[in-house]
Amino acid sequence: MSELRRPVKQMDIKAKMTVDELVKEMGGAAFGAGRLAEALDVYEAMLRDDTTKFFGLAGAMVPAGMRKIIMGLIEDGYIDVLVTTGANLVHDLIEVWGGHHYRGTSVADDIELHRQQINRIFDVFLPEGHFSTFEKKLLDVFAAIDAKDMSIRELLTQIGRRVGADSIIGAAARKNVPIFCPAIADSAIGLQAWLHTQTHKLNVDTFKDMHEFMDICYNANRTGALFVGGGVPKNFILQSMIVTPKGGFDYAIQLTIDRPETGGLSGATLDEAKSWGKVGEEARAVTVYADATITLPILVATVRERLERK
């Protein structure tokens, strides 16, 4: 029977294994281990192919410690287009301007934290004072930016050119990797931009991004996408294929803990995306249901090992 052609292989873990050797052992197992190994194979193929590489970044990934992973992928040419949330960019700027996120606890007296001016993101603590520095620095950046009409991507590039290179937004500006942030108003960047416009000019056309983004999609030979979480970044990337003649993404990987039963996009399967024409009928696609702060480092470490070895 064809259904019984792949017996489960019991994982054999030994001392001094490389991360690639570990993932290969996971590839013989089922459940999340097998899916992660499959995702790694798809990701490696996507990077080796002549693809335009999209990266969707949602969730509190920068506060959780994933910032340098994204920076490294940009620096080494593994991301051609980044679509993210305003929150991740806010926390990126907090870090580049000297602020730190701290390991805390998920069981805390939040009223007492509020009295101590400490903000909590699950088990990450962030002093309120960091936002004061962020607000002052960002308003200084806004003041230095030409007030001509610009897209959100152009605004973020202008910010990136004025902050330290040791940041996602700075690395992207230096490497000419566009950052799209469709829901930027839903963040402290958007809030500070609005405050700035009460006394200064800062003209941002929120629809202007669509033209540039669609041009990228139309001009791409083959396309691949890695989604960390879902939300707006995932939909912004996937919806582009509805109005292009590409026939959907050729490669797609999703790292999520959201479930599909509620109908929300964050948990929607990549197979479901095929019904919309967002992912190609013959695409290599896989969803890994696990915490992205575990799966993303393993995915990136393994693919780097393979690419550097070969």
N, C-alpha and C positions, 0 to 999 in steps of 0.2 A: 504494500500500500504506500502511495506517495506521501501520505500524512505521517508515515513512520520512518522516514529516511534520515532524520537528524536526531540521533540519540543525545540526551543531555550528557555533557561531559562534566564529571566531578572536578571542581577546581583544585589545583595542586599549587599551594602557596609555599614558596621557598625563600630562604634568606638571600639577600642581595639581588632580588629581582628588579629589573628596570620597570618603569611605569608602563611601557609598552608590553612587556612580558606579562604584567599583571592584567592589563586589559585584554590581551589575547586569551588568558585563562578565563576571564569573565565571558568571553565570546562563546564559550561552550556551555555556559549556564543559561538559565531562563530568567524571566521576570526583568527587573531593572538592570541587572548585570549584563544580560544578553543584549538589551536594547542600547545600553551605553556603548558596548563594543561595536554594535552595528552603526550607531551614530558616528563613532570615530572613523569607521571605514568610509562612510558617506562624506564626512567632513574632509578627510584626506583626499578623496577623489575630487571634491569640489575645489579644493585649493590647487590641485595639480592640473585641473582642467582650465581652459581659457574662459573663465567665468568672471562676470562682474559680481563682486562679493558684497552682499548686503548684510548688515548686522543690526538686529533689533534688540535694544537694551531697555527692559522695564524692571520694575521692582527696585528695592533699596540695595542695589548691588554695590554702589560706591561706599555707602556707610558700612556695609558688611565686609569690605576689604578686597573687592574685585577690581579696583581702579587701575592698578598697574598692569593687570592682565589685558585690559582693553587698550591701554596706552601702548603696550608692547605689540599687540596685533596691528595697531595703526602704524607704528614705527616700521614694522617689518613687511608692510604691504599686504597683510591678510584681511584688511577691511578696506573696501573701496567707497562704501557709503554707510554712514552711521545714522540710525534713527533712534532717538532716545527720549526719555522724559525730562522735563525741566528739573525735576528733583535730583536726578543723578548729576546733572550739570551744576546745580547749586552746591551739592556736596563735594563735587570735584573742585569748584572754586574755593570753597571753605578750606580744603586741604592745601591748595596751592598758595593760599594767603595765610598759611601758618596755623590753621585750626586743625584739631585732631578729633577723631571719633574714638570713644573709649568703650572697652568691654564692660558691660554692666550685667544685668540679670533680667530675665523676663518676668520674674516675680518681684515686684517692687512697690513701694508706697508712692504712687504717682502724685499724690497731693503734696507729699514732702519733697519729691523731686521738683515739682513746680515752685515750691517755696524757695528751693535752693537754685532756681533758674537753670534746671537741667532738663533737657528734652529727651524723651525715650523713643527709640525705634526698636521694638521688641527687646533684644538684649544689648543694644548699642545706646550709649549715653552721649549726648552732645550738649555742651554748655551753651546757654543762650547768648553769652557774650560773643561767641563766634559769629553769630548772625549780625551783631553790631559792626564787627570788622568787615564782614561780607558786604553789608549794605553800603558802608562808606566807600570801600574800594570799588564796588560796582558803579556807584553814582559817579565816581571820578572817571571811570572808563566811559560811561555814557556821555559825560561832558566832553570827552576827547573825540567822540565819534561824529562824523559828518551827519547832519540831520536829513540828508537827502532820502528819498524813498528807497527802501531796501526790503529784501525778503528776510524771513527769520533766519534762514541759512546765512545770508550775508551779514546780519547782525552778529550771529555767533562767530563767524570768521573774524569780524572786527574785534570782538572781545578776545578771541583766541590769540590774535596778534599782539595784544596788549597785556597778556598775563604770562606767567612763567611757562617754560617749555615742559616742565615736569607736571603735566596735567593732560587730561583727555582732550580738552578744548584747545590747549596750546599745541599739542602734538598734531592734532587734526589740521590746524591752521598751517603749521609748518610743512606738513606732508601733502597739503592740498586735498585732504579728505573732507568732503562736505558733511556737515552735521545738520540733520533736519530734526526739528523739535516741534511738531504740529500743535501740541498742547502747552506751549511755553507759558501762556497766561496762567496756567494752573501750577504755578511755582513761585518761589521768591524772586526769581529773575523777572517774571511777568509783573509781579507786584511792585518791584522797584522801578521797572520801566514805566509803569503807570504813574508812580509818584514823580518820576523825573519829568514826565510830559505835562505835569501841572504847572511847571515854570519854565520848561525848555521844549525845544522841538526834537522829536524823535519819531520819524515816520516809518512805520513798518507795515508792509502789505502782507497780510497773512496768507493770501492766495497765490502770491508770486512764486512761492516754493514749488507749486504744482508743475509749472512749466519746466523748470530745471530738472525736477525729479523725473518727469515723464520723458524728457530728452535722454536722460541717462538710461532709462528702461528701453526706449526705442533703439538706441544706439548699441545696446549690449548684444553681443553675439550669443552667449549663453549666460544664465543667471543662477546664482545660488544664494541662499539666505540661512542665517543662523539666528534663531530667536531665543533670547533669554527672557522667559516670561511671555506675556502677551500684550494686552491692552492696546493703546493707541499706536505704539511703534510697530507692532505686528500687523495691525490692519492697514496702516499707512503704506507699509511695504507691499503687502499682498494685494491691496486694491488696485495698485498700478497695473497689474497684469490683466485686469478686466478691460482696460481701454488700450492695450497694446496688442499687436498681432503675434506675440511670442508664443502664446499657447501655454502660459504658466511657467513657474520656476522649474528649472532642471534639477536642482538640488534644494532640499529644505530639511532643516533640523530644528526641533523645538525642545527646549529644556523647561519643564514646567511642573508645578505641583497642583495646578488647577484641573478640575474634572470636566468632562464634556457634557454631563447630563443636564446641567443648568442652561445650556444654550449660549453661555457667554463665550466671547471670542478667545479669552485667555486659555480656556480649556479645550477649545474646538480642535479636533484632530486635523492633521494635514490631509488625511483622506477626504474629510469633509470639504476642505478647501478645493479639492479637485472638482467637486460639483459646481463650483463657481468659476472654474477655469483659472484659479489663482496659482495652483500647482499643476504641472503638466501630467498628462495621463501616464507617461512612461518615466516620470521623475523618480529619483532615488530620494525617499523621504522617510523620516523616522522621528517619533516623539518619545522622549525619555521623561517618565514621571518620577522626578526626584528633585531634591533641593539643588538649585543651580549653583549655590556656593560650594557644593561638593562636585557636581558633574562638570561644571565649566573648567575648573583648574585641571581636572583629570583629562578632559578632552583636549585642552590646549597643550598641556605638558606632553601628552602622547603624540599628538600630531607634530609637534616641534621635534620630538625625538625621531620620528619616522622621516620627516622631511630633511633634517640635518644629516641623518645617516645615509639617505639615498642620494 
